[in-house]
Amino acid sequence: MVDLTAVKASNGRLPTRLTAVFVGGTSGIGEYTLLAFANRCPYPTAYFVGRSQAAADRILANLNRINPKGTYHFIKSDVAFVKNVDAVCEEIKSKEGYMNILCLSQGTMIQGIETEEGLNAAASLILHSRTRFALNLLPLLQAAPILRRVLSISFGTKEGPMPINDLQMRNVPAGQLLKFRGQAASGVTLSLEQVAKRAPGVSFIHDFPGPVRSNIARGGGIANFVMRALFKVIGPFVYIPNDESGERHLFLATSAVFPAKDGGANGVLIDGGLTTASGTNGEIGSGVYVADEKCESTFPNVVKLLTGLREERKDEWVWKEIRGDYLRITGKESV
């Protein structure tokens, strides 16, 4: 566990200027991390993407109150659609020459909904949308002079089996949330490993945020109703405070504890007894990491499970399926 005092000390030493993109930044963990970024970086530039203009207006007011020296841009878009992801990325690339942080928190646990692009909505948001953002924005990340990081917030450390031919998770029975979580977690982590092969100068983290007040269980369905009812009762006793969640995710997004594979552009230097993290392949400083709600990154059980999935070539299968869907939807090859 990384003590919160060490987290805050690291966040208090952020570089003077950083540019970050927050997808899913109009509510929940994405919002908390965005606010922490504005508070800790002296001159931040932040893009945040979401569907609600009303939520964006509220957040913009808070951002300008927290740090009027920052520059903030809201992009309204439904990023459950791959084509919308491409449009958002093109808008960002037209305005920026580099970016330091890509924070991805979009997602849903609603099952059984299909998008117009022929994807399961849950898989589209948690896997396809996130991977597409990372691929599209790699050139900006690779151009950053001091910090290059992708933080994907969902189910890291909860990886589980991946049945072949079910990347879309259509065959996961409604209500089996642990099976859904394990399959989705493995898909995200394996896809980040594939992206990382194309960008050894960028570090990648897939984390589990723990019990935090968010909108992940919004929408219909028995499972989501049960989750909302359960957390309404127990939430006040188990929720991680919003501010702490924001600080911890900012630490994950900026600390040199999680370096890129090539060792460059690491982030805020380590102190306070912290050491370089162990990656998803078990190697120190591998460039791809999983982390839990306390920013802990050593999970031998996850390394063992992922090793088995790679031996079964599930990583290649995931990548082939994702690229195939992109080609079908957009008519263009991905990176």
ABEGO torsion letter per residue (X at the ends): XBBAAAAAAAAAABBABBBBBBBGAABEAAAAAAAAAAAABABBBBBBBBABAAAAAAAAAAAAAABAABBBBBBBBBAABAAAAAAAAAAAAAABABBABBBBABEBABBGBBBAAGBBAAAAAAAAAAAAAAAAAAAAAAABAABBBBBBBBABGABBBBBBGAAAGAABBBGBAAAAAAAAAAAAAAAAAAAAAABAABBBBBBBAEBBBBAAABEBEAAAAAAAAAAAAAAAAABBBAAAAAAAAAAAAABAABBBAAGBGAEBBBBGGBBBBBBAAGBBGAGBBBBBAAGBABBAAAAAAAAAAAAAGAAAAAAAAAAAAAAAAAGBBBX
